[in-house]
Amino acid sequence: MDHFQRRLTLFRETANEVCTPSGALHVIERAERIARSLSIAVAETQAAPDAAPALR
């Protein structure tokens, strides 16, 4: 899932440029959680293409 890591890297860089340090940390933590959930859903979908993904 290299694309998730690449997008997270870009997101972290942007958040650190435009947000306060505490604001950047806040949005980065949430973005990382979202990326983890999406990554799991993609992996589950690839493993069982006919099943609906279970987002966590």
N, C-alpha and C positions, 0 to 999 in steps of 0.2 A: 504494500500500500504506500508506495513512494509518493504518490500524488497527495496523500493526506499530510505527510511530513513536509513536503514542499510548501503546501498552502499554509500549514501552521507556522513554518519559518517566516514566510512573508507576513502573515498576520501578526506574529510577535514583533517583528521589526516595525511594522506600521503602528501597532499599539504603543510601542515604546517611543515612537516619534511624536505621536499626536495626543497621547494621554498623559496625565500625571502618573508618577510611579505606582501609586496605589490603584488608580483607575486602570492602568495597563495590566497589573497583576490580576485584577478582578475579571476583566474581559478575556484575558489569556487563559485563566483557569477554566472559564466556561467554554471557550472555544476548544480547549483540549478535551473536555468531557464530551462535547458534541462530536468531535472527530473520532473519539474512541467508540462512541455508540454507532456512528455511521460505519466505521471500519468493521466492527463486529457484524453489523447487519449485512454488509457487502460479503464478508467471508461466509456467513451462514447462507446467504442467497446463492453464492457460487457452489457451496457444498450440496445444497438441495434446491435447485433452480425452480421447482414447482411449488415450494413452500413460501408462505409470506414471512418476511423478516420480522424478528421480535426485537424492537428497539428497546434499549435499556436506559 
